[in-house]
Amino acid sequence: MATSTSSFKDAERKQLSMLASAEKSALVWMARRMPAWVNSDHLTLVGCLSMCSAGVFYWVASWDRRALLAVIAALVLNWFGDSLDGTLARVRNRLRPRYGFYVDHVTDAIGTIFLMGGLALSGCMSPAIAVGLLIAFLLLSIEVYLATYTIGKFHLSFWSFGPTELRLLLCIGNLALYIRGPMARLFGHQFLLFDIGGVIGLIGMTSMFIWSAVRHTRMLYEEERLP
């Protein structure tokens, strides 16, 4: 039997990233000026296809470095679609909380698989690190979704970092790759620049996952402590 929308309680959204305030103002400004024929589904599709395109462009970058600039354009377009779809629904009061939550995060997962797959094939990052990042992202996503269901709080950012900040860092990294090439020196040794960033990201996301899982497990244990 389908769940009644009237009985569904939307989770509290927690967005505490560095750019959250400025980003929210910009998104509301754009949403109010969006043509009437554009709806949230269109924007979700734009966000998903652009993230998949970013992965394809990373693969193309393995033989044509100019594709790194196309990745930046795809990431900007992904931010536009992925960030604006929910804002547009709220501004127009056309909310579908269950549908929107489900579709938005299914498409995010698909886009991330394409992105990490493209990085693994790009020659800019070792495949093992790309796979590790994908696993860490999926683990963190699962933790967020479980917390949303069990605690009623949907965390859009961790430690002042959210999707927008990560896209911005990736764009900066792409510019560095395009200008300086794929290698970087660290501690007297040559490494792929994106391997260095990937290891930092892997450590960060794994730490976020462990911290959140332990914190939420303790919280739920205390709230449902058996006599």
Buried (B, 14 or more C-beta within 10 A) or exposed (E): EEEEEEEEEEBEEEBBBBBBEEBEEBBBEBBEEBEEEBBBBBBBBBBBBBBBBBBBBBBBBEEEBEBBBBBBBBBBBBBBBBBBBBBBBBBBEEEEBEEBBEBBBEBBEBBBBBBBBBBBBBBBBBBEBBBBBBBBBBBBBEBBBBBBEEBEEBBBBBEEBBBBBBBBBBBEBBEBBBEEEBEBEEEEEEBBBBBBBBBEBBEBBBEBBEEBBEEBEEEBEEEEEEE
